[in-house]
């Protein structure tokens, strides 16, 4: 009976051990698009942010926006 009680106590203590998950930090990327002259019509710009995860390039963020002038600013929040 004592052995069973000790085993149950050990199992309960082992089950209480947890590793806190770290929250991914955010990184802000800022970019600028330049053209040599004014655009004759609006253009669509797509930006993809890639990161190497477990040896493979994976997309971690993406955005799409319309450019009507010579320069445009964009902010993207990504996981670091």
Secondary structure as UniProt FT lines:
FT   HELIX           2..15
FT   STRAND          26..34
FT   STRAND          43..53
FT   TURN            54..55
FT   STRAND          56..67
FT   STRAND          71..79
//
